[in-house]
Amino acid sequence: MRSVVGPTISQKAGVFYISNDEEDALRSYELAKKMYPDFTIVLTNLANTEDKIAATNIDPDLGDFEKGYAIIILVPG
């Protein structure tokens, strides 16, 4: 799986969507849940340090973002 912000993805996960708008991110989060019902979908706030660290563990390029929201898809297991 390729990242939307770069080619590096570690673990069994990837970035589905990035947005600066919370409502837009929530809509995309709901869409991802419908598209990938068997996967774990996580909405992260990149302004929150803990969320940003978790997101950066999935895609290191997300460390460059100071704000915004990223929707992460995790493969179960």
C-alpha positions in Angstrom: 0.0 0.0 0.0 1.3 3.4 -0.9 0.9 6.5 1.3 -1.0 9.6 0.1 2.0 11.7 1.2 4.9 9.4 0.3 5.9 5.8 -0.6 6.9 4.7 2.9 4.4 2.7 5.0 5.5 0.6 7.9 3.4 -2.1 9.6 0.1 -3.4 8.2 -1.5 0.1 7.9 -1.8 3.1 5.7 -3.2 6.6 5.5 -6.6 6.8 3.8 -7.1 10.6 3.9 -5.7 13.8 5.3 -7.7 17.0 5.8 -7.4 20.3 7.7 -11.1 20.4 8.1 -12.6 18.4 11.0 -16.0 17.9 9.3 -14.4 16.8 6.1 -12.3 14.3 8.0 -15.3 13.0 9.8 -17.1 12.4 6.5 -14.1 10.6 5.1 -13.8 8.6 8.3 -17.4 7.4 7.9 -16.7 6.6 4.2 -13.6 4.5 5.2 -15.6 2.6 7.7 -18.1 1.6 5.0 -15.4 0.8 2.4 -13.3 -1.3 4.8 -15.6 -2.9 7.3 -13.2 -5.6 8.2 -10.4 -3.2 9.0 -9.8 -0.9 12.0 -10.3 2.8 11.0 -8.7 5.5 13.2 -9.2 9.3 13.0 -6.1 11.0 14.3 -5.8 14.7 15.2 -2.3 15.7 14.1 -2.3 18.7 16.5 -2.5 16.2 19.4 1.0 14.9 20.3 -0.1 11.3 21.1 -2.2 11.0 17.9 0.7 12.5 15.9 3.2 10.0 17.3 0.8 7.1 16.5 0.2 8.4 13.0 4.0 8.9 12.4 4.6 5.3 13.4 2.3 4.4 10.4 3.7 6.9 8.0 6.8 8.9 8.9 5.8 11.7 6.5 2.9 12.7 8.8 5.5 14.1 11.2 5.8 17.1 8.9 2.1 18.2 9.6 1.5 20.6 12.5 -2.3 20.4 12.3 -5.0 18.6 10.5 -6.6 15.1 10.7 -5.5 11.8 9.2 -7.6 8.7 8.7 -5.5 5.6 9.3 -6.5 2.1 8.2 -5.1 -0.8 10.2 -5.1 -4.4 9.1 -6.5 -6.6 12.0 -4.2 -9.2 13.5 
